[in-house]
Amino acid sequence: MNVSLYRRNALPSLFRDVFGEDPLTWFQNEEGLPCFVPQVDIREAESSLVFEFDLPGVGKESLKVEFNDGILSVSGERKLVEQKGRYFAKERCSGRFARSFRIGDAYDPRKISAAFKDGMLSVEIQKKEESKPITVDIA
């Protein structure tokens, strides 16, 4: 009888057991190649929360920004044109992407703005008035 307490690659196997798929495939396209996952900076300004996405090669027409049930979602697609010839390296990737973020109750979902320029998407959500800091004068 062979009993093993340690299983190699146990974490991906655990994810497969729970979610039905290997977590490493979450960032792959249909061909099993890495897919495009845009990077984002999130910062709190004085009166808002700002998300800045790096989206090189993504067209404005493919972008979608939604806010539903406390979740900000940004999705789109990056398309790369395949060139003829022999590749020595191919590190850029394309495909659909989606990023979602749970937003706290301090922000107003009716006051969201988005701007896209030079491959950068900026999404800004204003704080609710009651959530903004109040400065108290000392007598």
C-alpha positions as CSV (number, residue, x, y, z in Angstrom):
1,M,0.0,0.0,0.0
2,N,1.4,3.4,-1.0
3,V,0.1,6.4,1.0
4,S,1.3,9.9,0.1
5,L,0.8,12.9,2.4
6,Y,2.5,15.3,0.0
7,R,1.3,15.6,-3.6
8,R,3.3,17.5,-6.1
9,N,1.4,20.4,-7.6
10,A,-1.2,20.1,-4.9
11,L,-2.4,23.7,-5.1
12,P,-3.5,23.5,-8.8
13,S,-5.0,20.1,-8.1
14,L,-6.9,21.5,-5.1
15,F,-8.3,24.3,-7.3
16,R,-9.3,21.7,-9.9
17,D,-11.1,19.8,-7.2
18,V,-13.0,22.9,-6.0
19,F,-13.4,25.0,-9.2
20,G,-13.2,22.3,-11.8
21,E,-10.3,23.9,-13.6
22,D,-6.6,24.7,-13.1
23,P,-6.1,28.3,-11.9
24,L,-3.2,28.7,-14.3
25,T,-5.6,28.5,-17.2
26,W,-7.5,31.5,-16.0
27,F,-5.0,33.7,-17.8
28,Q,-4.8,31.7,-21.1
29,N,-6.7,32.0,-24.3
30,E,-8.3,29.2,-26.2
31,E,-4.9,28.0,-27.6
32,G,-3.5,27.8,-24.1
33,L,-1.3,30.9,-24.6
34,P,-1.1,33.7,-22.0
35,C,-3.9,36.2,-22.5
36,F,-4.0,39.9,-22.0
37,V,-4.6,41.0,-18.4
38,P,-4.3,44.8,-18.2
39,Q,-2.4,46.3,-15.2
40,V,-4.2,48.9,-13.1
41,D,-3.3,51.5,-10.5
42,I,-6.0,52.3,-7.9
43,R,-5.7,55.5,-5.9
44,E,-7.8,57.5,-3.5
45,A,-7.9,61.2,-4.3
46,E,-9.4,63.8,-1.9
47,S,-13.0,63.4,-3.3
48,S,-12.8,60.2,-5.5
49,L,-11.4,56.8,-6.2
50,V,-9.4,56.6,-9.4
51,F,-8.6,53.6,-11.5
52,E,-5.9,53.9,-14.2
53,F,-5.6,51.0,-16.7
54,D,-2.7,50.4,-19.1
55,L,-4.4,49.3,-22.3
56,P,-1.9,49.4,-25.2
57,G,-3.3,48.2,-28.5
58,V,-6.9,48.4,-27.2
59,G,-9.5,50.4,-29.2
60,K,-11.9,52.7,-27.3
61,E,-14.8,51.0,-29.2
62,S,-14.0,47.6,-27.6
63,L,-14.1,49.0,-24.0
64,K,-17.0,48.6,-21.6
65,V,-17.2,50.1,-18.1
66,E,-20.1,49.0,-15.9
67,F,-21.1,49.5,-12.2
68,N,-23.6,47.0,-10.9
69,D,-24.4,45.9,-7.3
70,G,-21.3,47.5,-5.8
71,I,-18.9,46.1,-8.4
72,L,-17.0,48.1,-11.0
73,S,-16.2,46.0,-14.1
74,V,-14.0,47.0,-17.0
75,S,-13.8,44.7,-20.1
76,G,-12.7,44.8,-23.7
77,E,-10.6,43.1,-26.3
78,R,-7.0,43.6,-27.5
79,K,-6.5,42.5,-31.1
80,L,-3.1,42.0,-32.6
81,V,-2.6,41.5,-36.4
82,E,-0.6,38.4,-37.2
83,Q,2.3,39.3,-39.5
84,K,3.8,37.0,-42.0
85,G,7.2,35.6,-41.4
86,R,9.1,33.5,-38.8
87,Y,8.9,34.7,-35.3
88,F,11.9,34.4,-33.0
89,A,10.0,35.7,-30.0
90,K,6.3,36.3,-29.5
91,E,5.5,37.8,-26.1
92,R,2.6,40.1,-26.8
93,C,-0.8,38.6,-26.4
94,S,-4.3,39.4,-27.4
95,G,-7.8,38.5,-26.5
96,R,-10.7,39.5,-24.3
97,F,-10.2,40.7,-20.8
98,A,-12.3,41.6,-17.8
99,R,-11.3,43.1,-14.5
100,S,-13.8,43.6,-11.6
101,F,-13.4,45.5,-8.3
102,R,-15.8,45.6,-5.3
103,I,-16.3,49.3,-4.3
104,G,-17.2,50.3,-0.8
105,D,-20.3,52.2,0.2
106,A,-18.4,55.4,0.4
107,Y,-18.7,56.0,-3.4
108,D,-21.6,57.2,-5.5
109,P,-22.4,54.9,-8.4
110,R,-24.2,57.7,-10.2
111,K,-21.1,59.8,-10.3
112,I,-18.7,57.8,-12.4
113,S,-16.7,59.2,-15.3
114,A,-14.3,57.5,-17.7
115,A,-11.7,58.9,-20.2
116,F,-9.5,57.0,-22.7
117,K,-6.4,58.6,-24.2
118,D,-3.1,57.2,-25.5
119,G,-3.8,53.7,-24.4
120,M,-4.7,54.7,-20.8
121,L,-8.3,54.3,-19.4
122,S,-9.0,56.4,-16.4
123,V,-12.2,55.7,-14.4
124,E,-13.1,58.0,-11.5
125,I,-15.9,57.4,-8.9
126,Q,-16.8,60.3,-6.7
127,K,-17.2,59.9,-3.0
128,K,-20.6,60.4,-1.4
129,E,-20.9,63.8,0.3
130,E,-21.3,62.1,3.7
131,S,-18.1,60.2,3.1
132,K,-15.9,63.2,2.4
133,P,-13.7,64.3,5.3
134,I,-14.8,67.3,7.3
135,T,-12.4,69.8,8.7
136,V,-13.4,71.2,12.1
137,D,-12.2,74.6,13.1
138,I,-10.9,74.8,16.6
139,A,-12.2,77.8,18.6
